[in-house]
Amino acid sequence: MTKPLSATGCDTCGFKLGEPIAKLAVSDLCFVSDHRFPGRCVVTLHSHATELSDLSPAIRHAFADDVSTAARAIKLAVNAFKMNYEILGNADPHVHCHLIPRQLDEPKPKVPAWLHPEAQKELQAGKTEEVKQRIVTLLRETPGA
């Protein structure tokens, strides 16, 4: 059985990225305030593991379902044309997936998000709350959520 991350993050490694906004089946959906990619989130596995291959098939499949459900809600919430999925873990060795909604009117919509020409800064407070609320509402309305 998995458990939600504590307020300080993973009890094993301390990993925490973003503000938790929804509890999914085996993970938390965490919001990252990034003006370049409104709706950017990270899906973070509740239990500690460093590799997808370390997970049981049931947990691995549930994590993939969580990622898919969250991506669908985010994409609809911000009207993105494409969702980028990033699973790295070399800097933060805890299973997590970055969900980065992409827009056609970005300066360079076809380059990886990490190569965006602008530095990351937070969204305006009102915009942050609006986007988070839309994502959470759509998660509740999305089949499989």
C-alpha positions in Angstrom: 0.0 0.0 0.0 1.3 3.4 -0.9 0.9 6.5 1.2 0.8 10.2 0.3 4.1 12.1 0.7 4.6 13.9 4.0 4.6 17.8 4.0 8.4 17.6 3.8 8.4 15.2 0.8 9.6 11.6 0.6 10.5 10.2 4.1 13.4 8.3 2.5 15.0 10.8 0.2 13.3 14.1 1.0 12.2 14.6 -2.6 9.6 17.3 -3.1 9.0 19.3 -6.2 6.0 21.7 -6.4 2.9 22.2 -4.4 0.7 19.1 -4.0 -2.8 19.9 -5.5 -4.3 16.4 -5.9 -3.9 12.9 -4.5 -3.9 10.3 -7.3 -4.0 6.5 -7.0 -0.3 6.0 -6.3 1.1 9.5 -6.6 0.6 13.1 -5.8 0.1 15.8 -8.5 2.3 18.8 -7.6 2.0 22.2 -9.3 5.1 24.1 -10.4 4.5 27.8 -10.9 6.3 28.5 -14.2 5.3 31.5 -16.3 6.7 29.8 -19.4 4.5 26.8 -19.1 1.3 27.5 -17.2 0.0 24.2 -15.8 3.4 22.6 -15.4 3.2 19.8 -12.8 5.1 16.9 -11.5 3.5 13.5 -10.7 5.4 12.1 -7.7 5.2 8.5 -6.6 4.0 8.1 -3.0 6.5 5.4 -2.1 10.2 5.7 -2.5 11.7 4.1 -5.6 14.5 5.4 -7.9 13.6 3.5 -11.1 10.3 2.6 -12.9 11.8 -0.9 -13.3 12.0 -1.2 -9.5 8.2 -1.0 -9.2 5.8 -3.9 -9.2 3.8 -4.2 -12.4 0.7 -3.1 -10.6 2.3 0.1 -9.2 4.1 0.8 -12.5 0.8 0.6 -14.4 -1.1 2.7 -11.8 1.7 5.3 -12.0 1.3 5.4 -15.8 -2.4 5.8 -15.3 -1.9 8.7 -12.8 0.4 10.4 -15.3 -2.0 10.0 -18.2 -5.0 11.2 -16.1 -3.1 14.2 -14.9 -1.8 15.0 -18.3 -5.3 14.9 -19.8 -6.6 17.3 -17.2 -3.7 19.7 -17.5 -3.9 19.8 -21.3 -7.6 20.6 -21.2 -7.1 23.2 -18.4 -4.6 25.3 -20.3 -5.6 24.4 -23.9 -2.2 23.0 -24.7 -1.4 21.6 -28.2 1.1 19.1 -26.8 2.2 17.6 -23.5 5.8 16.9 -22.8 6.6 14.0 -20.4 10.0 14.0 -18.7 11.2 11.2 -16.5 14.8 11.7 -15.6 15.8 11.2 -11.9 19.5 11.8 -12.2 19.3 15.0 -10.1 16.4 13.8 -7.9 16.5 10.0 -7.5 12.8 9.5 -6.7 10.3 8.3 -9.4 8.5 11.3 -10.7 7.3 12.6 -14.1 7.4 16.2 -15.2 4.3 17.2 -17.2 5.0 20.3 -19.3 2.1 21.7 -21.4 3.2 23.3 -24.6 1.7 26.1 -26.6 2.1 27.0 -30.2 2.7 30.7 -29.4 5.8 29.9 -27.3 9.1 31.5 -28.5 10.4 28.0 -29.5 7.5 25.5 -29.3 9.4 22.6 -30.9 12.5 22.6 -28.7 12.7 20.8 -25.4 11.3 22.7 -22.4 14.6 22.7 -20.7 16.1 24.8 -23.6 13.4 27.5 -23.3 15.1 30.9 -24.0 13.5 32.6 -20.9 14.5 31.9 -17.3 11.8 30.4 -15.1 9.8 32.7 -12.9 6.6 32.3 -11.1 3.2 32.9 -12.6 1.2 35.8 -11.3 -0.7 34.8 -8.1 -4.2 35.1 -9.6 -3.2 33.1 -12.7 -1.6 30.4 -10.5 -4.8 29.9 -8.5 -7.0 29.9 -11.6 -4.9 27.2 -13.4 -4.6 25.0 -10.3 -8.4 25.2 -9.8 -9.1 24.3 -13.4 -6.7 21.3 -13.2 -8.3 20.0 -10.0 -11.8 20.5 -11.3 -11.0 18.6 -14.5 -9.3 15.8 -12.6 -12.6 15.3 -10.7 -14.5 15.2 -14.0 -12.1 13.0 -16.0 -12.9 9.3 -16.3 -10.3 7.2 -14.6 -9.3 10.0 -12.2 
